[in-house]
Amino acid sequence: MPEVPKINPNHKRRVPKQKDLTRITQKVRKEVLRRSEGKCERCGRTVAYCFEMSHLEQASQLGSGSDPANIALLCGPSVNSGTCHHFADKTKKGREWRKQKKRELEGYYERQNH
C-alpha cells in the first residue's frame, strides 16, 4: 500500500480562506454590543425574536468581521420579512442604509481615536 501523507495540524495557510477574513471576532462582538447598548441599531427595539450581528459591507464582498465599523446589531432573523436585518440585506433602501451607517460608524471610530 502507498504511504498516506501526514496532515500537519499546525499548518498555516498562505492565503486565508474567505470565511476567516469575514468571521466576526469576539472582540468586535463585545464592542458592537457595548456601542448599541443591546438595541437594534436601526429601529432601537430592545425586545425582538433575536438580534443578529450584520455586516454592513457584505461578507460576500469581503467585508471585514474584525472592524467594528463594519458590523451592526440588528433585529432579526434576516430570513423574516419585517425585521431590520431582512430590510438591510434584501431591499434597495436597506443597502443604501447600510452604506450610510458604515460611514457614520467610521466617523464615530475616527473621533474615538483622536
N, C-alpha and C positions, 0 to 999 in steps of 0.2 A: 504494500500500500504506500502511496506517496505521503510524505510528511506534510501535515497541515501547518501553515504558518501560525505562530502565536499572535494573539491580539494583545497589544500593549495598552492597558487601561489608563496610563498616564500620557498617552499621545495627545498633543495639542494640534488642532487643525491649523494649517497655514492661513486659510481663509475661513472666517467664522460662518456658520450657517445663518440664514436669514432669521430663523426663529430666535437665535441667540442675540442678534442685533436689535430685534424689536421687542424682546421679552421685557415686561415692566418689572423693574428691580424692586426689592423690598424697601430700599431707601426712598425711592420715588413714591411708592405706595404710601409710606408714612407721611411724606411731605404733602402729597395731594390730600390726604385725609385731614392733616393739620390745616392746610390752606382753605379747604372747603368747609371745615367745621362739621363734616358729616352730612352736608346738604348737597342736593343736586346743584351743580354749578350753572345750570340753565334756568330752571324754574324755581329753585330754592326749596323744593319739597324736602321735608325731613323724614317723612314716612312713605315708603314705597315697597312694592313687592321685593325689589332688590336694587342695590346700587352697583354700578359697574365702572371700572376704570376704562376710559375710552381714549384711543389715540386720536389726536387732533389731525396730525399728518398720518394717514393710514399706514398700518404695518405693511400692507402690500406695496406701499410706496417707500418702504424702508424708514418709516417714521420711528424715531428712537424711543425706546422704553426706558432709557436711563436719563432722560431730560424731563424734569417736572413741568416745563413749559409746553410739553407736547402731550400731556395726559390731563384729562378732566374727569371728575366724578360725575356720572350722570345716572338718573333713574332708568331702570331697565325692566326686563331684558330687551336687548336690541331687536329680537325677533317679534316683539309685540308692538303693533302699531299703537300710537298714542303715548309712547314713552319718549323721553328726551334722547336716549341712546338710539332708538329707531329713527327719530327725526334727524339726528346728526349724521347717521350713516346712510339713510335711504332717500333723503329729499334734497332738492337743489338748494332750497333755503337753508337746510341743515349744513350742507357743505360750505356755504358762504359763512354761516355762523361759526363753524369750526375754524376757518381762516381768521376771522376777526378775533375769536377767543385766543387763538395761538399768538397773534400779535399783542393782544392785551397781556397775556401771561409773560411773554418775552420782555415787555416793558416793566412788568411787576418785578421780575427777577433781575433785570438790569438795575432798577432802583435799589433793590435789596443789596446788591453787590457794591454800591457806591456809598 
